[in-house]
Amino acid sequence: LKIVNSSKDVSNGGIFGTILQLIKYSKVGADINIEKIVIPPMLKEKGYNLETYIQMYLTTSYILTAQQEHCEEIIKIFNNHHLTATVIGEIITKNVLKINDGKDSIEVIELKNH
């Protein structure tokens, strides 16, 4: 049973650079809710906020894409291995990266697929 469509480690481009790579190669878009991005407590204690966290080179973090109906199962698998996973957005058909705060949404970049 395949429950994950794609995955990529969070690398030099940070969280959004990694999402851009995934959606560009898949020829889709994404709408990301920044309120859903969880900053680990250890980093919060050291003063990291969303702006600094999303720029980090997180070699132990991954971005995965999956159908909505598999998200709960994937989160359970992570939790069973003492890892955390959170749904931070959704894949959309329009080739753009959108960011929202749960209320308002903006298109950050439109992707040109050749």
N, C-alpha and C positions, 0 to 999 in steps of 0.2 A: 504494500500500500504506500503510495507516494503522497506525503502530506505537505512537503515543502516544495515550492516552485523554484526558488533560487536563494542563494546566500552568498555573502561576501564579508570578509573580515574588515573591520573599520581600520583604514590605513591612513596614509599621509593627508588625505583630504578631509579627515574627520568624518563625522556622521553624515553630513549633507553631501560631501564629496563622494562618499561611498554610495549613498542613495542615488546620486546623479549617474554614477557608473552603472549601477544595476538597471535603472530605467532606460538609459540611453541604449544599452546593448539589447534590452528586451523590447525596445520600441513602444514603451508605454509611458505613463506619467505617474506622479505620486502626489498625494495630499497629506502632509505631515502635521500633526497636532503637537506643537511645541510644549503644550501643557502636559503631555503624556511622556515626555522624555524624562527618565528618572536619573538623577545625579546620585551616585553611590554616597551613602552617609559619610564614609571616610573622606571623600573629596569635599563634601559640603563643610565638614569640620575644618578643613584647611582653607576655606574661603572660596572654593570654586562656585561659580554660578553657571547658568545656562550658556551664556556667551563664551566663557572660557572652556567649558566642558565640551561643547560641540566642535571645538577646534582641535581637541586632543587626538593624538595618535594612539588609539585604544587597541593595542595588539591582542587583547583578550576579549574583545567584543565583536559581535557579528550582527549584521542586518540580514534578516530572512524575509522572504515573501511567501505567502500561502493563501489559499482560499479562506474566506471568513469562517467557514464551517470547521476548519482544522485548527484554528488559533487556540482554542481552549485546550485541546489535546497536546499541542506543542508546548504550551506553557506548563502543563502538568509534567511532561517529559523533562523539561528543564528543572522544574522544582524537585522532581524525584532524584536529581543529581546535584542538589543543593546549589542550583544556579537560578538566576532570575531571568524572566523574559516578559516583555510588555508590548502590547500592540500600540504603535505610535502613529499609525496612519493607514492609508489605503492606496492601492494601485488604481489609477484611473486611465481611461482610454486616451485622453488628450495628452500629447507629448510635452508636458510642462511639469515643473516642480512647483507645487503650491505649499504654502505654510499657513497654518491657521492657529488660533488660540482657543478653539472651541466655539468661537462666535464669528469672528471676522477672518476672512481668508484673502491672501494675496498670491498672485503668480510671481514667482521669483525669477524663473528662467524658462524660456521656451526652447525645447530641444529640436534641432534640425537633423533628422535622420536621412542619411543618403543611401 
